[in-house]
Amino acid sequence: MLQDRLSEVESTIERALSRARRKREEVTLVAVTKTFPASVIDEAYALGLRHFGENYIQEFETKRPQLAGLPEANFHLIGHLQSNKSKKAVELFQTVETVDSVKLAARLRDHGVALDVMVEVKLSGEDSKHGADPASIPEVLETLRSAPNLNVLGLMTIPPWTEVGEQSRPYFAKLRELAELHGLRSLSMGMSNDFDVAIEEGATHVRVGTALFGSRTRP
Ligand SMILES: *Cc1c(COP(=O)(O)O)cnc(C)c1O
């Protein structure tokens, strides 16, 4: 079942890459496993997946000890991170995609733990969304880049949800522009509904949950 869904996602990735004349190794598939049990992560790992996205510190803290060794797994935090939970985050995750303030950047720096990071950028006016204002990217980057323990990969964004993936395209194009402006390579953008469009627009990381694991019972 998961194997079939993974094949479908892989074909969609391949088709989008060929339209954009890009190569498979330019895109990392981040399997979003929030709300699913640890056994699902083990199963996905067995099928060759290595990058996993989780939204909640507490949920992943419960799941982590239940996981097999998974020596090559890279766990990405893709949900909002409060500064007071940053210590836990650096213990649990290899990548934090949701750095959205100077304060949080400074906390991650001060923990001194090696970590890959991305700056989450808010490109829509939705109140419900977290993310740094595009104007504050330089100061967040300055803090991150001053930290020897932090490896700055690039930018991440979540456009307003839409069933029609094409509607996300302007947000993806905007994130790519901002990354170029700031000399950043990685772009984490695209979810189940729009990862093909994101790849056409230059995504280096797509975060896919539902298309791999089915719909979630909890949000
Ligand atoms: C839940 C989530 C995803 C995955 O969404 P799907 O639509 O299930 O693919 C990706 N990114 C973030 C930030 C999420 O919270």
The ligand as an ORCA input file, in Angstrom:
! r2SCAN-3c Opt
* xyz 0 1
  C       1.114     18.491      7.387
  C       2.140     19.259      6.644
  C       2.607     18.838      5.390
  C       2.057     17.651      4.645
  O       0.790     17.947      4.133
  P       0.015     16.944      3.151
  O      -1.011     17.801      2.533
  O      -0.554     15.873      4.006
  O       1.012     16.431      2.181
  C       3.628     19.573      4.802
  N       4.158     20.669      5.390
  C       3.714     21.111      6.576
  C       4.331     22.321      7.176
  C       2.683     20.427      7.234
  O       2.247     20.888      8.417
*
